[in-house]
Structure formats: structure tokens, C-alpha cells
Amino acid sequence: MLTIGITGSKGFIGTHLFNTLSLHPNQYRLIEINREEWADSDVLFQLVNQCDVVFHLSGVNRNENLDYIYNENIRLASLLLDALYKVGQPVRLIFSSSLQESNGSVYGNGKKEARKMFEKWSIETKNNFFGILIPNVFGPFGKPFYNSFIATFCHQINQGEEPVIVTDADVPLIYVADLVDEMIGLIEHEEGASFHEIKPKIVVKVTEVLSKLLVFKHDYLQQGKIPVFPDQFTVQLFNTFRSYIDYGSTFPKKYICHSDARGSFVELVRLGTGGQISFSTTHPGITRGNHFHTRKIERFSVISGKAKMELRRYREADVTTFYLEGDSPSYVDIPVWYYHNITNVGKDILYTIFWISEQYDPNDADTFFESN
């Protein structure tokens, strides 16, 4: 088992790193090194002295006092170095720097200087060191106006505010879980590297990100529709967006229940890819359906009760009959141009779930009843 220390474990990246490593308790023993430990050099040394690996993620990204950004990042690096020089056993250090090292900003300059300080320590002590250059990171629980423009946009949209794009640039991005996976991979990497660049997974314009987020707001929050996920980036962006929702005031959302003498019908979810999922209750002895579709794809799933289903091709007499029971959940797919119905042949209420390839449009229902 490796003992791993993480500075800044309560920050954005640190939280995701700590949480991911904690899923493997038989492999890693974790030590959090947060700001309260930095105040006492003896305490800091005692923590670092237990570690096989130290991830140094603690630092300052933004502050109105630009000098503070530089000085605080150097101060934290110096305190950690003092502890590392006292450690008697080998320790691997993984330091999170930034691609901003090259842009001349006070933040980038501080990160670059700290990385060089750690590199000097690794050469002198013959310890393994990775100075990783990280692109723009996004993901759930980032701090708005601090970690990422995506965090800011997600926060603003969920607060009913309108994000403003200052510059529509191409932004290199990496999802925080992908970054964490690469960082964990460095724990047992054979050779260290003072300059180890993490490549972005995607480069995207700010306007494209905002456009996707606004679709999430309209489709998901306002319409209850599950959006289209054409790629992994959209899934990651959607999960990021959802982390800023005030779930306590947003859920639960009530379904619209349509009831009559036959039972009830409830539309559960509409899908961005097209289609919807619904369910019905049917009282004993009642038959539903007796219609056909010319293009729609349907699946009927019986999850409780007993049902008889009948299929008959349009303008033909032969009937195919199925019996389905909730005790052994099963489904039947409905071909086009086939009349179909479902009857509750049991003593209890019949529960059926329907998936259909199109969302219901009363102006183009593609539904033709027996009387037609």
C-alpha cells in the first residue's frame, strides 16, 4: 500500500483526486495536507515524512493583489521544500503547474519558479519529480469566477443570469476526471520529468460551450428532456452543468397524469435523440390500443400484472397473441402496419412501460385506429 499526501485536497482538482483515490482503500492510504497544516512546520514535516508520494496542488489562482498570487505560491512551495529536504526516505513529488507558465502572468511566473525549485530539490536528493503543465480544467463542483469560465457560465445560467463572452477564443480543455486519471498514472511511472505536459482532450470555442449550456437549460431544466450526447465532451459538460443545479428547489418535478376509466397514462421522459418513454396503468378487463403506426418504432414492457397482447397486420386476419406477466418482466416490439392492443387479463392493475421512437405530436401522430 502506498501512502499518498495531497496538498490542496479540498480544492477543485484536489477534491476529485482525493475522492478517486479513496475508491481504492486497499491500494492507497491518503493524507490530506491543507492550509491549517502549513502553519506549523513540524506538523507539515510529520505528514510529509509518512508519504511515498506527494501531490502538491495547493496554490492561489486569482486574487486582486497580483503580488500575493506570486508570493503565496512561492511561499507554499518553500514550506513544502523545507519538509521534503528533511525526509529521510525516497518520496515522489507531483506538482501541478500550468500552461500559463509561458504567458508572462504573475500566476504563470509563480508556477514556473516553484517548478524550478522542486526540480532543483529532485536533482540534489535524487528523488523522482513530475512538474505537470495542466491545460484549462473543467468538471463538477468547480468554483465560479475562479477555476474555469465553464464553472462561471454554469453557475450564472442556473442562477438565471446571462453569461457574457469577453473573447470568443479557442480554449484547450481537459475534463477533471481525465486529468485525475493521468495524474494517478504518474504514481508508478518509471521516470520523472520536470516538464510533463498534459495534453488537452478538446479545443473548443467559448461560444460553442455557451451554446451547449443554453440547450441544457432549455431542454433539460425547462422541458425535462434528456439532451443529445453526440460525444464524450457533451456528456462531461452536461454532468458539469448539473452539478450547479439547486436540487433542493428544482426536484422533485411532478409528472402530468392522464386518467380515465381505463387507468392512467404518464409520459416519463422525452429524449433529445428523439422518442419518449411512458407508462400506463390498466384496470382489469380493459383493452388499450387497437391502432397501428406506419413509421414509429415501439416497445411494450410489462412490469407488473398480467397482459394479453395481440398483433394483426393491416388488412389481414391472422392474429398473433402473446401473454406477458410482471413476475417475469418481458417486452414485445411492435412492427409497423400492425394493429396492436394490450388487455389486462389479471385481477390486479397492469403496469406497462412504453418506449417509442418519436415524441408525440398531435398534428402528426402517425396513429391509425381500427375504425379507420
Secondary structure as UniProt FT lines:
FT   STRAND          2..7
FT   TURN            8..10
FT   HELIX           12..21
FT   TURN            22..23
FT   TURN            25..27
FT   STRAND          28..33
FT   HELIX           35..38
FT   HELIX           41..48
FT   TURN            49..50
FT   STRAND          53..56
FT   HELIX           66..86
FT   STRAND          92..98
FT   HELIX           99..102
FT   TURN            103..104
FT   HELIX           106..125
FT   STRAND          129..134
FT   STRAND          136..138
FT   TURN            140..141
FT   TURN            144..147
FT   HELIX           149..158
FT   TURN            159..160
FT   STRAND          170..175
FT   HELIX           176..185
FT   TURN            186..188
FT   STRAND          193..197
FT   STRAND          202..205
FT   HELIX           206..215
FT   HELIX           216..222
FT   HELIX           232..242
FT   TURN            243..244
FT   HELIX           247..250
FT   STRAND          257..260
FT   TURN            261..262
FT   STRAND          263..271
FT   TURN            272..273
FT   STRAND          276..282
FT   TURN            284..285
FT   STRAND          287..292
FT   STRAND          298..304
FT   STRAND          306..313
FT   TURN            314..315
FT   STRAND          319..325
FT   TURN            326..327
FT   STRAND          330..334
FT   TURN            336..337
FT   STRAND          338..344
FT   STRAND          350..356
FT   TURN            362..363
FT   STRAND          368..369
FT   TURN            370..371
//
